[in-house]
Amino acid sequence: MTQPLRTICVGTVTRNRPIMLQALLDSYATMETPIHTRLVFVIIENNETATLHDIVERFRAKVTGCTVEYGIESRLGISFVRNRVLDFAISSGCDLLTFADDDEVVEPDWLVQLLAERDSADLDIVGGPVRLSSVENISVWKRMIWQAIKNMMNKGEMETYSKRASGAADKLWIATNNWMGDLDFFRSTGLRFDEGLGLNGGEDWKLYRQAKKAGAKTGWAPNAIVYETAAPERLTLAYQFKRSRDHCAIETRAKLKNRRLYTCYRTPGSILARLLKLIIQLIATPFTPGESLVRIAAYIGGIVGLIQAFTHYHSPHYQKTTGY
């Protein structure tokens, strides 16, 4: 019996990163297509006017056997753009949806690996590793930070391998920087990205939590690799501080909405735990200067974010993009 053809929507959301976007699309153009599938590429630009026609047309010419859709979402905020892609994929009858970020490139077998893992356990959501790409022509200071971040990401990836090997792949958190979702699950649950988050980000973590509550089967594809481009402006301690601050603030606010008393009770302990880790890294700085400094910046940012979550201040995480 002939296996039915499945349609995979390869979703891309982008804002102010034309060169990085072109690199991602070039990697899509050389990507292997899984057997018994057809691909629909959906590119949504978060902008008031369309600025990417030339890039999209060059990409369309490279993937002549596939459908390429391009549109804009004028409301500023990543949740709005992701939902545009999700809504298109559902309404057009696609079977599966993927996301990779516009500052990444994918390995040639990325989609094959994601789909194989999804099919092996009939998963609703599956993710994979993100590695840091190499960089050139940066200062010694930035290279030290880059190496520290790369080491930390490598350690995190090794931990995912261990958890998967122990049968705990369903406990791994999955972000939309390397993501595949079964659209039947989203049709049946009606889950979407929370547009109430505005410019704050964290929409993918919230969707993941909601999906797990709705009974989603999740897993991890260790060989579905994407590479994140290390923009020079991210290779600073200030950026690591802000990233950790905003992440902790967003996560804590979400917990406050659901379990306020419990979160208030736990927050002082979370702050103390970060202070202890900070002290340990201060002691370790002479031995691992790069990694310790990056972790110190992140721990301080986390402490500030935990406190900030109890105030009315919201950092516009998505208002200013980094990259090119």
GUTOR-649220 format. One line per field, with one value per residue (C-alpha): residue number from 0; residue in one letter; x, y, z. Coordinates in nm, 4 decimals. Layout:
BEGIN
seq	(NUM;...);
type	(a;...);
east	(X;...);
north	(Y;...);
up	(Z;...);
***
This chain:
BEGIN
seq	(0;1;2;3;4;5;6;7;8;9;10;11;12;13;14;15;16;17;18;19;20;21;22;23;24;25;26;27;28;29;30;31;32;33;34;35;36;37;38;39;40;41;42;43;44;45;46;47;48;49;50;51;52;53;54;55;56;57;58;59;60;61;62;63;64;65;66;67;68;69;70;71;72;73;74;75;76;77;78;79;80;81;82;83;84;85;86;87;88;89;90;91;92;93;94;95;96;97;98;99;100;101;102;103;104;105;106;107;108;109;110;111;112;113;114;115;116;117;118;119;120;121;122;123;124;125;126;127;128;129;130;131;132;133;134;135;136;137;138;139;140;141;142;143;144;145;146;147;148;149;150;151;152;153;154;155;156;157;158;159;160;161;162;163;164;165;166;167;168;169;170;171;172;173;174;175;176;177;178;179;180;181;182;183;184;185;186;187;188;189;190;191;192;193;194;195;196;197;198;199;200;201;202;203;204;205;206;207;208;209;210;211;212;213;214;215;216;217;218;219;220;221;222;223;224;225;226;227;228;229;230;231;232;233;234;235;236;237;238;239;240;241;242;243;244;245;246;247;248;249;250;251;252;253;254;255;256;257;258;259;260;261;262;263;264;265;266;267;268;269;270;271;272;273;274;275;276;277;278;279;280;281;282;283;284;285;286;287;288;289;290;291;292;293;294;295;296;297;298;299;300;301;302;303;304;305;306;307;308;309;310;311;312;313;314;315;316;317;318;319;320;321;322;323);
type	(m;t;q;p;l;r;t;i;c;v;g;t;v;t;r;n;r;p;i;m;l;q;a;l;l;d;s;y;a;t;m;e;t;p;i;h;t;r;l;v;f;v;i;i;e;n;n;e;t;a;t;l;h;d;i;v;e;r;f;r;a;k;v;t;g;c;t;v;e;y;g;i;e;s;r;l;g;i;s;f;v;r;n;r;v;l;d;f;a;i;s;s;g;c;d;l;l;t;f;a;d;d;d;e;v;v;e;p;d;w;l;v;q;l;l;a;e;r;d;s;a;d;l;d;i;v;g;g;p;v;r;l;s;s;v;e;n;i;s;v;w;k;r;m;i;w;q;a;i;k;n;m;m;n;k;g;e;m;e;t;y;s;k;r;a;s;g;a;a;d;k;l;w;i;a;t;n;n;w;m;g;d;l;d;f;f;r;s;t;g;l;r;f;d;e;g;l;g;l;n;g;g;e;d;w;k;l;y;r;q;a;k;k;a;g;a;k;t;g;w;a;p;n;a;i;v;y;e;t;a;a;p;e;r;l;t;l;a;y;q;f;k;r;s;r;d;h;c;a;i;e;t;r;a;k;l;k;n;r;r;l;y;t;c;y;r;t;p;g;s;i;l;a;r;l;l;k;l;i;i;q;l;i;a;t;p;f;t;p;g;e;s;l;v;r;i;a;a;y;i;g;g;i;v;g;l;i;q;a;f;t;h;y;h;s;p;h;y;q;k;t;t;g;y);
east	(0.0000;0.1308;0.2000;-0.0083;0.1735;0.2097;0.2529;0.5105;0.4866;0.8376;0.7665;0.9995;0.9349;1.1768;1.2461;1.5369;1.7772;1.7907;2.1439;2.0820;1.7461;1.9114;2.1567;1.8677;1.6816;1.9977;2.0246;1.6600;1.7307;1.9923;1.7939;1.6835;1.3116;1.1738;1.0124;0.6351;0.6238;0.5750;0.7070;0.5382;0.7677;0.5909;0.7909;0.6266;0.8053;0.7207;0.7111;0.4661;0.5879;0.7408;1.1172;1.2254;1.0806;1.4206;1.5466;1.2244;1.2248;1.5835;1.4832;1.1712;1.3867;1.5989;1.3061;1.1006;0.9204;0.7871;0.5327;0.6725;0.4359;0.5496;0.3571;0.3867;0.2477;0.2338;0.1601;0.4956;0.5509;0.6783;0.3585;0.1576;0.3996;0.4165;0.0380;0.0209;0.2320;0.0386;-0.2968;-0.1813;-0.0521;-0.3776;-0.6133;-0.4236;-0.4451;-0.0798;0.0040;0.3143;0.4759;0.8395;1.0207;1.3861;1.4964;1.6002;1.9506;2.0128;2.0998;1.9921;2.1874;2.0947;1.9230;1.7524;1.3980;1.4519;1.5781;1.2946;1.0304;1.1886;1.1875;0.8310;0.7102;0.9015;0.6841;0.3911;0.4943;0.2923;0.5998;0.9652;1.2774;1.6478;1.9869;2.1032;2.4777;2.6784;2.8325;3.1944;3.2891;3.5701;3.7190;3.6157;3.8184;3.9965;3.7391;3.4412;3.6072;3.6468;3.2754;3.1893;3.3962;3.2344;2.8832;2.9739;3.1094;2.7936;2.5708;2.7749;2.7338;2.3604;2.3421;2.5273;2.2705;1.9885;2.1575;2.1744;1.8108;1.6966;1.9055;1.7452;1.3948;1.3268;1.3109;0.9559;1.0927;1.3128;1.1910;1.1426;1.1773;1.0748;1.4352;1.4343;1.0789;0.8242;0.4574;0.1834;-0.0981;-0.3706;-0.2802;-0.3084;-0.6353;-0.7865;-0.6646;-0.6883;-0.3550;-0.1861;0.0989;-0.0040;-0.0415;-0.0872;0.2886;0.3414;0.7117;0.8191;0.8991;0.8662;0.5787;0.7317;0.7901;0.4324;0.2979;0.5085;0.3701;0.0143;0.0734;0.2041;-0.1018;-0.3173;-0.1467;0.1101;0.3580;0.6973;1.0438;1.3918;1.5716;1.9434;2.0594;1.8324;2.0962;2.0674;2.3441;2.2855;2.4829;2.6680;2.6010;2.8872;2.6487;2.5426;2.8991;2.8942;2.8308;2.5602;2.3670;2.3962;2.2691;1.9699;1.8827;1.8793;1.6922;1.4163;1.3817;1.3483;1.1039;0.8805;0.8868;0.8186;0.5275;0.3729;0.4070;0.2589;-0.0539;-0.1046;0.0279;0.0857;0.1252;0.3498;0.5669;0.5972;0.7043;0.9648;1.1156;1.3404;1.4923;1.5494;1.7281;1.9464;2.0319;2.1524;2.3540;2.5253;2.6008;2.7306;2.9724;3.0932;3.1600;3.3466;3.5787;3.6168;3.6891;4.0713;4.0444;3.7610;3.7456;3.5254;3.2611;3.2548;3.2052;2.9220;2.7536;2.7986;2.6317;2.3483;2.2990;2.2871;2.0423;1.8309;1.8167;1.7138;1.4534;1.3039;1.2636;1.1440;0.8621;0.6920;0.6959;0.5076;0.8199;0.8252;1.1385;1.0518;1.2599;1.1518;1.1534;1.5204;1.6602;2.0246;2.1966;2.2047);
north	(0.0000;0.3434;0.5643;0.8847;1.2073;1.4343;1.8102;1.9771;2.3517;2.4869;2.8078;3.1059;3.4268;3.7130;4.0724;4.2971;4.0130;3.9908;3.8462;3.5881;3.5016;3.4427;3.2025;3.0100;2.9920;2.8778;2.5917;2.5038;2.4974;2.2218;2.0311;1.6719;1.6202;1.3213;1.0542;1.0712;1.4404;1.7713;2.0991;2.4353;2.7178;3.0012;3.3187;3.5923;3.9231;4.1238;4.4654;4.7280;4.6866;4.3948;4.4321;4.0795;4.0212;3.9816;3.7333;3.5331;3.5269;3.3987;3.1273;3.0392;2.9875;2.7351;2.5232;2.5006;2.1848;2.3437;2.6104;2.9329;3.1753;3.5193;3.7751;4.0427;4.0789;4.4474;4.3935;4.3976;4.0860;3.7381;3.5657;3.7430;3.6241;3.2660;3.2496;3.3728;3.0741;2.8338;2.9561;2.9212;2.5693;2.4591;2.6276;2.5001;2.1400;2.0801;1.7805;1.9075;2.2423;2.3238;2.6298;2.7305;3.0836;3.3363;3.3555;2.9836;2.7389;2.3752;2.0605;1.8896;1.5992;1.8221;1.7680;1.3961;1.3518;1.5524;1.3582;1.0202;1.0939;1.2250;0.9163;0.6709;0.7490;0.9333;1.2571;1.5785;1.8020;1.7215;1.9365;1.9109;2.0597;2.4109;2.4568;2.7771;2.8440;2.9500;3.3174;3.5182;3.8659;3.9324;4.0637;3.8392;3.9381;3.8464;3.5208;3.4289;3.4888;3.2977;2.9998;3.0098;3.0125;2.7324;2.5206;2.5779;2.4866;2.1706;2.0682;2.1287;1.9136;1.6310;1.6473;1.6050;1.2919;1.1478;1.2241;1.0768;0.7633;0.7243;0.7439;1.1012;1.2710;1.3825;1.5945;1.8072;2.1601;2.2359;2.5841;2.6919;2.7463;2.3778;2.2472;2.0259;2.0009;1.7627;1.9876;1.7380;1.8052;2.1809;2.1455;1.9345;2.1512;2.4947;2.5908;2.9040;3.1315;3.3820;3.7187;3.8856;3.8634;4.1484;4.2280;4.0212;3.6887;3.3535;3.2512;2.9145;2.8132;2.9032;2.7055;2.4073;2.4202;2.4431;2.1579;1.9320;2.0131;1.9199;1.5803;1.6394;1.3602;1.5250;1.4029;1.4877;1.4296;1.4341;1.4311;1.7107;1.9831;2.3578;2.6152;2.9571;3.2484;3.4327;3.7994;4.0124;4.2277;3.9165;3.8380;4.0735;4.0230;4.2912;4.0878;3.7715;3.9687;4.1072;3.7737;3.5978;3.8865;3.8896;3.5106;3.4881;3.7784;3.6250;3.2777;3.4079;3.6260;3.3225;3.1248;3.4114;3.4026;3.0301;2.9696;3.3050;3.1991;2.9053;3.1233;3.3952;3.1281;2.9781;3.3000;3.3895;3.0416;3.0841;3.4121;3.2573;2.9621;3.2012;3.3966;3.0773;2.9811;3.3324;3.3008;2.9630;3.1135;3.4070;3.1552;2.9646;3.2742;3.2431;2.8872;2.9261;3.3016;3.3058;3.0596;3.1930;3.5537;3.4573;3.2567;3.5416;3.7842;3.5364;3.4737;3.8467;3.8915;3.6067;3.7645;4.1002;3.9261;3.7407;4.0691;4.2518;3.9998;4.1457;4.4987;4.6687;4.7030;4.4925;4.4731;4.4993;4.1914;4.1756;4.5482;4.5549;4.2658;4.1668;4.0348;4.1442);
up	(0.0000;-0.0948;0.2049;0.1946;0.1217;0.4246;0.4049;0.6276;0.6778;0.7338;0.9236;0.9441;1.1378;1.0853;1.1750;1.0741;0.9921;0.6108;0.5870;0.8579;0.7022;0.3662;0.5308;0.6880;0.3562;0.1783;0.4279;0.3636;-0.0096;0.0344;0.2956;0.2377;0.1943;0.3890;0.1731;0.1234;0.2144;0.0407;0.1803;0.2126;0.3216;0.5045;0.5712;0.7779;0.8286;1.1409;0.9805;0.8554;0.4988;0.3089;0.2609;0.1712;-0.1764;-0.3437;-0.0830;-0.0988;-0.4789;-0.4872;-0.2424;-0.4421;-0.7512;-0.5589;-0.4326;-0.7482;-0.6395;-0.3208;-0.2327;-0.0854;0.0900;0.2065;0.4071;0.6725;1.0235;1.1178;1.4884;1.6645;1.8739;1.8053;1.9224;1.6520;1.3827;1.5071;1.5162;1.1568;1.0563;1.2798;1.1482;0.7885;0.8473;1.0095;0.7629;0.4581;0.5761;0.6603;0.8751;1.0539;1.1347;1.2038;1.3311;1.3279;1.4137;1.1524;1.3026;1.2512;0.9755;0.9639;0.8878;0.5574;0.7383;1.0001;0.8784;0.8174;1.1733;1.3307;1.1403;1.2150;1.5890;1.5742;1.3932;1.6127;1.9164;1.7538;1.9256;1.9339;1.9770;1.9183;1.9504;1.8861;1.9760;1.8984;1.8594;1.8316;1.4932;1.4520;1.4322;1.2759;1.3135;1.6735;1.9647;2.2130;2.4782;2.2605;2.1561;2.5233;2.5782;2.2595;2.3731;2.7170;2.5692;2.3297;2.6169;2.8190;2.5248;2.4640;2.8275;2.8020;2.4906;2.6661;2.9456;2.6936;2.5596;2.9110;2.9851;2.6556;2.7149;3.0583;2.9099;3.0230;2.6823;2.7611;3.0470;2.8189;2.7532;2.3860;2.2370;1.8890;1.7778;1.6757;1.6816;1.5090;1.6011;1.4913;1.3719;1.4623;1.8259;1.7783;1.5881;1.8656;2.1548;1.9938;2.1504;2.0151;2.1156;2.3828;2.2114;2.5486;2.6029;2.3561;2.3221;2.6215;2.4551;2.6307;2.4056;2.3188;2.6823;2.7694;2.4738;2.5811;2.9365;2.8070;2.5640;2.8412;3.0527;2.7545;2.7369;2.4640;2.3990;2.3595;2.2696;2.1557;1.8245;1.9137;1.5514;1.4249;1.4487;1.3932;1.4332;1.5874;1.4475;1.7232;1.6492;1.7928;2.0000;2.1910;2.2904;2.5885;2.9578;2.9401;2.6842;2.8944;3.1947;3.0043;2.8480;3.1856;3.3487;3.0900;3.0855;3.4639;3.4781;3.2107;3.3672;3.7194;3.6031;3.4366;3.7606;3.9621;3.7483;3.8045;4.1580;4.3240;4.6880;4.6005;4.3737;4.6395;4.8863;4.6507;4.5116;4.8109;4.7912;4.4177;4.4799;4.7508;4.5246;4.2530;4.5075;4.6171;4.2559;4.1966;4.4892;4.3607;4.0176;4.1733;4.3391;4.0108;3.8000;3.8086;3.6751;3.4198;3.3582;3.0489;3.1606;3.5177;3.4058;3.1707;3.4459;3.6966;3.4553;3.4038;3.7761;3.8516;3.5662;3.7029;4.0479;3.9013;3.6838;3.9802;4.1668;3.8572;3.8114;4.1202;3.9761;3.6938;3.4798;3.1634;2.9536;2.5809;2.4953;2.1306;2.0520;1.9556;1.7556;1.7470;1.4383;1.0779);
***
